[in-house]
């Protein structure tokens, strides 16, 4: 009788980088002989892939880890809190078996084996600055997901004063363009329809194999060339997206790429953080409101059907009511179709620690509610314009676990729920008529199936949604 496989459960907090890291941890542990299960209960190994961008992520870690304190389980803490806290985590939670940072994930199977054999708790949080390693998708023929993340770069050289990412993810390191293109091609050959290029400041990409002119414009990067190469060398790809870009690198050449490349999604998430120059300066964002507006206006002119979303922080140290009103006016002026809004919270190891967190909690909350009121009205108005339209959807999965309807996305990133039917399932590309607008999504009727669904591997890790987008 074959030996029973040990069971592994991954719980993921935070951003797309963490989702990608979790998918790669799943691959590594499957290759090491583990069965990946969706529930913590009954798992032999639990990995909490953590986020430290907001305070809430750390609170979630403590509450999830606390529940596993007495369980006979190997407990691994990975991700940004692991990198940020290192040994300190073992002091506050000595029942943790392994603490592993984002650059040490390849060592995960060996670290877990040592813990299973009764070894002492281990901490591995060393940046791979000299020889960066990038985890890639493992693509079995016909088993690729409908949509896949492909890493372009990691780390961040910006120093936005509110952000802990440069501390937890280290300096910027880039992947050779040849490797990125080869991975995209392999995914497309395996059946992937959409690729999302990933990086903390994805559009700062510079090919490490290409020498750069000494006098180059620091805002320019080789990201536009990378997009053009992917479009040319992976012609079977249906959709190409990227996250998270920094407004500084939204240059004329990137705008031209959007004008020229039909494969690029017609939605861009471009974090702005504030509409006040005074606050942007204190945040060390390195652009002004006018520069941001000029850049996204050029992008819209290049691709008029493009929709925009953004991130906003309210209650940053020193933000006055007038500063906040400037943020509201920017949200209205640029007609973002959605946004992630956050109350500022003090993060360790960030430059903003030197500033007085002087906006009272009640005022932060009321600014956040005012922001949401404006953005939700804009979301509703935008979705209402789509009722009656014909849209092309990439079906991603069931609308929710066990649901009879499927959820897909348009090229402009709107979510549309449709009933099932022949050929409709994960990976299918269908044309649907939008019948109704909900608060944040649409409902539609499938009119035709352009590409039928294939059998695909669905992710089995649990995700705790903490909408976090950086850059
Ligand atoms: S907000 Fe983005 S660009 Fe700024 S430091 Fe954090 S990761 Fe880097």
Boltz pocket constraint, residues with backbone or C-beta under 6 A from the ligand:
constraints:
  - pocket:
      binder: B
      contacts: [[A, 156], [A, 157], [A, 158], [A, 159], [A, 160], [A, 163], [A, 164], [A, 165], [A, 166], [A, 200], [A, 201], [A, 246], [A, 470], [A, 471]]
      max_distance: 6.0
